[in-house]
Amino acid sequence: MKKILLVALMACLAGAASAQNGFLRGKVIDGETGEGLFGATVTKKGTSQGSVADFDGNFSLSLEPGIHTIEVQFISYQSKTIEGVEIVAGKVTNLDVTISEDVQQLDAVVVTAEQIRDNDVALLSVQKKSVNTVDGISSAAFKKVGDSNLSSAMKRVTGVTVQGGKYVYVRGLGDRYTKTSLNGMVVPGLDPDRNDVQIDIFPTGVLENVMVYKTFTPNLNGDFAGGLVDIQTKAFPEEKTTSISLMVGYNPDMHFQSNSVSYQGSSTDFLGWDNGQRELPISTNTQIPTLPNDFVAETTRKFDPTLGVDRTTSFMNTGLSVSHRNQIQREKLTWGYNAIFSYKNTNTYYEGFTRKRYEKDRTSSEVALERDFSAEGDLGVNNVLWSGLLSLAAKTDNHTIGTNFLHTQNGVSTALDREMKFTALNNPTNINNDILAYTQRSMTNNITYGKHHFGKLRMDWTNSLLYSKITDPDYRDTRINEDDGEYGFRNGGAMNRFWRELTEVSESFKLDFTYDLNESNKIRFGGLGTIRHREFDVYSYDYDPLESFHVLYNDPNWLLEDQNLYSSSNPDGLYIQDNSNEYNNYEGKQIILAGYVMDEMQITTKLKSIYGVRVENARMYYTGVRLMEDNSQSLEDNTETLNETNLLPSVNFVYALQDDMNLRASFNKTLARPSFKEKSSAYIEDPITRTQFSGNLDIKQAEIYNYDLRWEYFFSASEMVSVSAFYKDFSDHIALVFFPNNPGQLKPRNVGEASVFGTELELRKNLMFISPVLQNFSVGTNVSLIVSRVNRKTVVVNENGDSEYETEVNYQGSDEGVEKYRDMTGQSPYVINGYLSYENNTLGLSGNLSYNVQGETLTYIGISNVPDVYTKPFNSLNLKVSKVLGKEGKSSLSLTAKNLLKAENQMVYKFGKEEELFSLYKPGRLFNLSYTYTF
């Protein structure tokens, strides 16, 4: 019995001693390739205490509390000694170390721990050693600047702009020409009218970093031209941490305003989804007779009678995030997990929201614009966004297997109350317009992956299953005509409501092999298979008889009161009618199979080549009702609309001009594929934009030839300068083109010749070189200058083969002043980012002043009497100040001020030198206060 107690006591003492130790964890990185060094040793100097890095380069070492000197060694590599590494009992100290090959038998490098603890430094190391031309932004940068979602953060990446607050443009190219991937697997878009991803659904709290690949190599998807944006979620944790953050935001122009607009939604709107209150109250198969009867009367009363906005007091923004992560070691097996939840509820109120429409003046001999329509009113938006991330991984020295679950939920409730004026000379009209809308977006993604090391062979595999959905339940648009104090539905009045839903399921499997032929040559090969299935449905309804209905009050909520609805005793009352069209709905399927081989070869000690080829086969299928030219209909049932096999070559060179200075050159070919509805016979009328979309079965893939040159100098671990130049030549460039005789009708077409040329400059520098007093200050800037050209003579705009150029000449009566070339839509001629940051670790104080602006951008292409629309520059100036609180530094307080210049979002019509307003809204200044506690 005594022996048992003695053993138990010794075990407890050993456990207590172990519990008092701390952990040193990190990664040993090859300074030449940027990859982890499998087998590197990490030891406490002068002892046998050590650890061997696994095949990803990760290590973990248990040490007693105190200040230690750490040695990192690997055969034929220059060893490195790190002094001043502090270990705290029960805590984890993170340490990433880069070592290089010992070519000249140099002495060991000695540095201090503080010099290499920086997330941004790790990101720069990836950029430096990448075989691609790549830029990015890290989670540390998110925190410094105060960006809460990815759309605001991406504006700070070199050559990147964000359109409409959610769509990424890289090097002036967006929509189909820029692709987004999540942990290396492509993500489909959540907008039925676009090809790209709405990146505002990703909160920065669940992200590790974002990399923007600007050149193509065969191991990447070949369907992009501007860039591939890869979003990486939180990685394998190094230590056990739990944190909670609370945020409040206040905008003096928007919050606590007693006249804000909203409407009564469902009880679960605060969770980002509708609880069913807005669901279509009847079956989509319900046949509603065109003539009213008792069944029609009963059906009419099933619909929500609320059509008008409410005047309420707007509340401030709120946010919450909670995270817990840990790494657990069990002999030779290490476990790691992340659990992260973030929630944000924002309210915006735009008083005096303005929208106008101008046309080219047909009666004037001079260049002039004539107003056709104007609208001004109040817009209120409640935006709820939350995300949950759960990841689990296990690894040994040679193998890692993990899985990630990510769900993002977004609900946006919109209320608009405005007065519309149609100023056409033959029929001027005033209309009071109320719009009630709710958009619900969700994305659920599971990624399972494995990494395996077999001597010189490395195998990586990833399987991604993704389900995404966007719904617009019960979009309500009510327009009451006002004429000399009388109300009605003549001359533009309407009562419309619709339900729209898009769902997509996709699964991708990727397999990659890397084989080290020798120290200077490695070959990579692998393949990918992707299958996507999309369904899109729209159901529209309106009311009869509007023309004869007598409106007593300018109150949309009065219209559907029971005494105004059809019944046997009220035969002149309003009743519901089904206005849906079968050709608005469709199903699509896409299958992509790809394989590649590439070689990374060190030709000389300074010159590296990366070359290879990718083969992609893409097939697309379409199911839907086809509207024929004679207005008859035919059914397309799983009709194959695309079957193409393409060879995509890539050649890249990296020349080391000197240590930490590279010259990169690359040539490659990529693709841009049409979307499901573009490569179809669909005819879709969008009740939101009031435009008609016609599919085009004859549309082809666009092919792009890309040329890149870049010089970069990394003059310290966190400082760099780079200059890039690029040229892109498009064959069969795809664009949406308006019909000259119907500016509200769009059709995708191959518009022939187009090209993009640009240059980029990036600089990051600490200011200590000016004076030691400024050692805590650093500055950074990136500037992009871009020129794009579309040959208007090759842009066919109608079935007769007339070009955009010919149509404009015919409209004006001569070719005087008609340009042969124009910009590509969405392309900014310049983008400027800059920041000044301060960081004092001793005081726990940091600050960041950041600036962003992009040049005047062609947003909508005009045709005939419709002028072009441009987005004006928005000068964004933001400030964030943070302070660590308490002796242990477990809590922090941050204050962020956004749009300090009170810039306005403005779009204008342009015709010659004439300029008139298209839309205007004023976001005002926003102040966010956040508190974080870590334990």
Summary of the structure (lengths in Angstrom):
residues: 935
radius of gyration: 30.4
end to end distance: 40.6
largest distance: 111.0
contacts: 3155
relative contact order: 0.10
helix: 10%
strand: 58%
